[in-house]
Amino acid sequence: MLKIDSHTHILPKKLPNWSEKFGYGDFIYLQHHKKGYAKMMRGNQFFREIKENAWNPDLRIKEYEKFHTQVQVVCTIPVMFSYWARPLDCLELSKYLNDHLADLLVKHPKHYLGLATIPMQDTELAIQELERCKQIGLQGVQIGSNVNDLNLNEERFFPIFEACEKLSMAVLVHPWNMMGEKNMQRYWLPWLVGMPAETSRAICSMIFGGVFERLPKLRVNFAHAGGSFLPTLGRIQHGFDCRPDLVAIDNNVSPRNYLKHFWVDSATHDPMMLEYVIKLIGSEKITLGTDYPFPLGDLEIGKFIEEMGLEKNVVENIFYRSALEWLNVPLERFS
């Protein structure tokens, strides 16, 4: 059975020291300090150590073969978004990362699909790079759950989503710049609590802001099974019902009406939660997603799904059909 991992991250092996080039900021660059490993440096501060599978496409293919998975949808690591940077500098960085992805797809067309990054802080430049990425063969774009603390319903972002719909470019929304991060550094809480909340923030903003209502053909996938949105949908719906004066001020359509409008990936780490998500939105709106190669990801690439005793049609939807529909890619590409 074809398996498409819809949510993985990759970097070029070599990253320029953008802080030196631009003369400001804590841009990420790599220090290859020992064989098979590199330090991600944020300015002069250590951010994270990564392994070679974060940049080596051939190694990744071999690792995926162990789990009978042929295709990886690759995008940058969210810390690379750099929405805080000067727009033209962010555009230059984005082009560097996107060209790397496009080259990867040319060299390994049966194994990789790509999602661009764009300078969301500048609408015109973002659309310009989106159009270029369509031309160089990328299937969509990955964006953050907020842009410099602005929610995704802000009118300045609507033309970007409109361009995604027009160009048939898929969107992956990934949590980053977590709310309250500075106040919950202990226990890895930004990743365990902040990230799920960030994704719910993004979904609610797009629903209540009318983005899905105005752009019915926009194809959006939300990372980490939609974060805390689906588990708290009852509360969200009740808030919409009991206080429409606060919630339904820009869109009076029920949140539940949009459950079939977007996709989420399968990274629940919990069979019972995945069963709940399947019941709520259907397997045709769930894509296999692992967050590979990071330790918080599903690094057995759907093994728990194979062990759940699901119907074959449900598994096929999750493993490849839903991703093909989200990305608007024909099955024949991988035959």
C-alpha positions as CSV (number, residue, x, y, z in Angstrom):
1,M,0.0,0.0,0.0
2,L,1.3,3.5,-0.9
3,K,2.1,5.6,2.2
4,I,2.5,9.4,2.0
5,D,3.8,11.1,5.1
6,S,2.2,14.5,4.8
7,H,4.1,16.3,7.6
8,T,7.9,16.1,7.7
9,H,10.7,18.7,8.1
10,I,14.0,19.1,6.2
11,L,16.7,21.7,5.9
12,P,19.6,22.2,3.5
13,K,22.8,20.8,4.8
14,K,24.4,24.3,4.5
15,L,22.7,27.4,5.7
16,P,24.2,30.9,5.3
17,N,24.7,32.9,8.5
18,W,21.9,35.3,7.7
19,S,22.5,37.4,10.8
20,E,26.0,38.3,9.5
21,K,24.7,38.9,6.0
22,F,21.8,41.1,7.0
23,G,23.5,42.7,9.9
24,Y,20.8,41.9,12.6
25,G,18.6,39.3,14.1
26,D,18.8,35.8,15.4
27,F,18.4,33.8,12.2
28,I,19.0,30.1,12.3
29,Y,22.2,28.6,10.9
30,L,24.0,25.2,11.3
31,Q,27.2,24.2,13.0
32,H,28.3,20.8,11.8
33,H,30.2,20.0,15.0
34,K,30.6,16.2,14.6
35,K,29.9,13.5,12.0
36,G,26.2,13.0,11.5
37,Y,25.1,15.8,13.7
38,A,24.7,19.6,13.6
39,K,23.8,22.3,16.0
40,M,21.0,24.7,15.1
41,M,22.2,28.1,16.3
42,R,19.8,31.0,16.8
43,G,22.1,33.9,16.5
44,N,24.8,33.0,19.1
45,Q,22.5,30.8,21.2
46,F,22.2,27.0,20.9
47,F,18.7,26.1,19.8
48,R,18.6,22.3,19.0
49,E,20.9,19.5,17.9
50,I,19.7,17.7,14.8
51,K,20.8,14.5,13.2
52,E,21.8,13.9,9.6
53,N,18.3,12.7,8.7
54,A,17.2,16.4,9.0
55,W,19.1,17.2,5.8
56,N,20.2,14.0,4.0
57,P,17.5,13.0,1.5
58,D,19.1,9.6,0.7
59,L,19.3,8.7,4.3
60,R,15.7,9.7,4.9
61,I,14.6,7.4,2.0
62,K,16.4,4.5,3.6
63,E,14.9,5.2,7.0
64,Y,11.4,5.4,5.5
65,E,11.9,2.1,3.7
66,K,12.0,0.4,7.1
67,F,8.4,1.4,7.6
68,H,7.3,0.7,4.0
69,T,6.7,4.4,3.3
70,Q,7.6,5.7,-0.1
71,V,6.7,9.4,-0.1
72,Q,7.5,12.3,2.2
73,V,6.0,15.8,2.0
74,V,8.8,18.0,3.1
75,C,8.8,21.6,4.5
76,T,11.1,23.7,6.5
77,I,11.3,23.7,10.3
78,P,8.9,26.5,11.6
79,V,11.7,28.3,13.4
80,M,12.9,29.2,9.9
81,F,9.8,31.2,9.1
82,S,11.4,34.4,10.2
83,Y,8.2,36.5,10.0
84,W,9.9,38.9,12.4
85,A,12.6,39.8,9.8
86,R,12.6,42.6,7.2
87,P,10.3,41.4,4.4
88,L,12.9,41.4,1.7
89,D,15.4,39.6,3.9
90,C,12.7,37.0,4.7
91,L,12.0,36.7,1.0
92,E,15.6,35.9,0.3
93,L,15.8,33.3,3.0
94,S,12.5,31.8,1.8
95,K,13.8,31.6,-1.8
96,Y,16.9,29.7,-0.6
97,L,14.8,27.2,1.3
98,N,12.3,26.8,-1.5
99,D,14.9,26.3,-4.2
100,H,16.4,23.5,-2.1
101,L,13.0,21.8,-1.9
102,A,12.4,22.2,-5.6
103,D,15.8,20.6,-6.4
104,L,15.0,17.8,-4.1
105,L,11.7,17.1,-5.9
106,V,13.6,17.1,-9.3
107,K,16.2,14.6,-8.0
108,H,13.7,12.3,-6.2
109,P,10.3,12.7,-7.9
110,K,8.9,9.4,-6.5
111,H,9.9,10.1,-2.9
112,Y,9.3,13.8,-2.2
113,L,6.6,16.4,-2.4
114,G,7.3,20.0,-1.2
115,L,5.6,22.8,0.8
116,A,7.2,26.2,0.5
117,T,7.7,28.9,3.1
118,I,6.8,32.5,2.3
119,P,7.2,36.0,3.9
120,M,3.8,36.2,5.5
121,Q,4.6,39.6,7.0
122,D,4.4,41.2,3.5
123,T,1.3,40.2,1.5
124,E,2.6,41.3,-1.9
125,L,6.0,39.5,-1.4
126,A,4.3,36.4,0.0
127,I,2.0,36.1,-3.1
128,Q,5.0,36.8,-5.4
129,E,7.0,33.9,-3.8
130,L,3.9,31.7,-3.8
131,E,3.5,32.1,-7.5
132,R,7.1,31.4,-8.1
133,C,6.9,28.2,-6.0
134,K,4.0,27.0,-8.1
135,Q,6.2,27.4,-11.2
136,I,9.1,25.5,-9.7
137,G,7.0,22.5,-8.8
138,L,6.1,22.8,-5.2
139,Q,2.6,21.5,-4.1
140,G,1.8,24.1,-1.5
141,V,2.9,26.2,1.4
142,Q,3.5,25.8,5.1
143,I,2.6,28.7,7.3
144,G,2.6,29.5,11.0
145,S,-0.4,29.4,13.3
146,N,0.0,33.1,13.7
147,V,2.1,35.8,12.1
148,N,3.9,38.0,14.6
149,D,1.0,37.4,17.0
150,L,-1.6,38.3,14.4
151,N,-4.3,35.7,13.9
152,L,-4.9,34.2,10.4
153,N,-8.3,35.9,10.0
154,E,-6.6,39.3,9.7
155,E,-7.7,40.8,6.4
156,R,-4.1,41.4,5.3
157,F,-3.7,37.6,5.0
158,F,-6.8,37.0,3.0
159,P,-5.2,37.8,-0.4
160,I,-2.6,35.1,0.4
161,F,-5.2,32.5,1.0
162,E,-7.1,33.7,-2.0
163,A,-3.9,33.2,-4.1
164,C,-3.5,29.7,-2.7
165,E,-7.0,28.8,-3.8
166,K,-6.6,30.3,-7.2
167,L,-3.2,28.6,-7.8
168,S,-4.5,25.3,-6.3
169,M,-1.7,25.4,-3.7
170,A,-2.3,23.4,-0.6
171,V,-1.7,24.9,2.9
172,L,-0.2,23.3,6.0
173,V,-0.7,25.3,9.2
174,H,1.9,24.5,11.7
175,P,2.1,25.8,15.3
176,W,4.9,28.2,16.2
177,N,5.6,31.3,18.3
178,M,3.4,29.8,21.0
179,M,1.1,31.9,23.2
180,G,2.5,32.3,26.7
181,E,5.8,30.6,25.8
182,K,7.9,32.9,28.0
183,N,5.8,32.0,31.0
184,M,6.0,28.2,30.7
185,Q,9.5,27.3,29.8
186,R,9.7,24.4,32.3
187,Y,8.6,20.8,31.5
188,W,8.7,21.5,27.7
189,L,5.3,23.1,28.1
190,P,5.5,25.2,24.9
191,W,5.6,22.0,22.9
192,L,3.1,20.0,25.0
193,V,0.6,22.7,25.8
194,G,1.3,25.7,23.6
195,M,1.5,23.9,20.3
196,P,-2.0,22.2,20.5
197,A,-3.5,25.5,21.7
198,E,-1.8,27.4,18.8
199,T,-3.4,25.1,16.2
200,S,-6.8,25.5,17.8
201,R,-6.2,29.2,17.7
202,A,-5.5,29.0,14.0
203,I,-8.6,26.9,13.1
204,C,-11.0,29.0,15.2
205,S,-9.6,32.2,13.7
206,M,-10.1,30.9,10.1
207,I,-13.6,29.6,10.9
208,F,-14.9,32.6,12.9
209,G,-13.1,35.0,10.6
210,G,-15.0,33.6,7.6
211,V,-11.9,32.4,5.6
212,F,-13.3,29.0,4.9
213,E,-16.7,30.5,4.1
214,R,-15.3,33.0,1.6
215,L,-12.8,30.5,0.1
216,P,-14.7,27.1,-0.2
217,K,-12.0,25.6,-2.4
218,L,-9.0,26.4,-0.2
219,R,-7.3,23.2,0.9
220,V,-5.9,23.5,4.4
221,N,-4.3,20.8,6.6
222,F,-3.6,21.4,10.3
223,A,-0.7,19.7,11.9
224,H,-0.8,17.4,15.0
225,A,-4.3,16.3,14.3
226,G,-5.6,19.8,14.6
227,G,-4.1,20.3,18.1
228,S,-6.7,20.9,20.8
229,F,-9.5,22.0,18.4
230,L,-11.3,18.7,17.9
231,P,-11.0,17.6,21.5
232,T,-12.5,20.9,22.7
233,L,-15.0,21.3,19.8
234,G,-18.0,20.9,22.2
235,R,-16.8,23.9,24.2
236,I,-16.1,25.9,21.0
237,Q,-19.6,25.1,19.6
238,H,-21.3,25.9,22.9
239,G,-19.5,29.2,23.0
240,F,-20.7,30.0,19.5
241,D,-24.3,29.1,20.5
242,C,-24.5,30.8,23.9
243,R,-22.5,34.0,23.0
244,P,-23.0,34.7,19.3
245,D,-22.5,38.4,20.2
246,L,-18.9,37.6,21.0
247,V,-18.1,34.7,18.7
248,A,-20.3,35.0,15.6
249,I,-19.5,38.6,14.8
250,D,-17.8,38.0,11.5
251,N,-19.3,34.6,10.5
252,N,-22.6,33.3,11.7
253,V,-22.1,29.7,10.4
254,S,-21.7,27.0,13.0
255,P,-18.2,25.7,13.6
256,R,-19.4,22.1,13.1
257,N,-20.3,23.0,9.5
258,Y,-16.6,23.2,8.6
259,L,-15.5,19.8,9.9
260,K,-15.4,18.4,6.4
261,H,-13.8,21.5,5.0
262,F,-10.2,21.0,6.1
263,W,-7.8,18.1,6.8
264,V,-5.7,17.2,9.9
265,D,-2.8,14.8,10.1
266,S,-2.8,11.6,12.1
267,A,-0.2,12.5,14.8
268,T,-2.4,11.8,17.8
269,H,0.0,9.3,19.4
270,D,-3.1,7.7,20.8
271,P,-5.4,5.2,19.0
272,M,-8.5,6.2,21.0
273,M,-8.0,9.9,20.0
274,L,-7.5,8.9,16.4
275,E,-10.8,6.9,16.5
276,Y,-12.5,10.0,17.8
277,V,-11.0,12.1,15.0
278,I,-12.2,9.6,12.4
279,K,-15.7,9.6,13.8
280,L,-15.7,13.4,13.9
281,I,-14.4,14.3,10.4
282,G,-14.0,11.0,8.6
283,S,-10.8,9.2,7.4
284,E,-11.0,11.0,4.0
285,K,-9.9,14.2,5.9
286,I,-7.0,12.6,7.8
287,T,-3.6,12.4,6.3
288,L,-0.7,10.3,7.6
289,G,1.6,12.8,9.4
290,T,4.6,12.1,11.6
291,D,6.6,15.4,12.2
292,Y,9.7,13.3,11.3
293,P,12.5,13.5,12.2
294,F,11.9,15.1,15.6
295,P,11.4,13.0,18.8
296,L,7.9,14.4,19.5
297,G,6.8,12.9,16.1
298,D,5.4,9.5,15.2
299,L,8.7,8.0,14.2
300,E,7.3,4.6,13.6
301,I,5.3,6.2,10.7
302,G,1.8,5.0,11.3
303,K,2.6,1.7,12.9
304,F,-0.1,2.3,15.6
305,I,-2.6,2.9,12.8
306,E,-1.8,-0.5,11.2
307,E,-2.4,-2.2,14.6
308,M,-5.8,-0.6,15.3
309,G,-7.8,-3.1,13.2
310,L,-9.4,-0.4,11.0
311,E,-11.2,-1.2,7.8
312,K,-8.9,-1.3,4.7
313,N,-10.7,1.6,3.1
314,V,-10.1,3.8,6.2
315,V,-6.4,2.9,6.3
316,E,-6.0,3.6,2.6
317,N,-7.6,7.0,3.1
318,I,-5.2,7.9,5.9
319,F,-2.1,6.5,4.3
320,Y,-2.4,8.1,0.9
321,R,-5.8,9.0,-0.6
322,S,-6.5,12.0,1.7
323,A,-3.0,13.4,1.0
324,L,-3.4,13.1,-2.7
325,E,-6.7,15.0,-2.5
326,W,-5.3,17.7,-0.2
327,L,-2.2,18.2,-2.4
328,N,-4.1,17.7,-5.7
329,V,-1.5,15.2,-6.9
330,P,-2.5,12.2,-9.1
331,L,-1.8,8.7,-7.8
332,E,-0.1,7.9,-11.1
333,R,2.8,10.1,-10.1
334,F,4.0,7.3,-7.9
335,S,3.2,4.3,-10.0
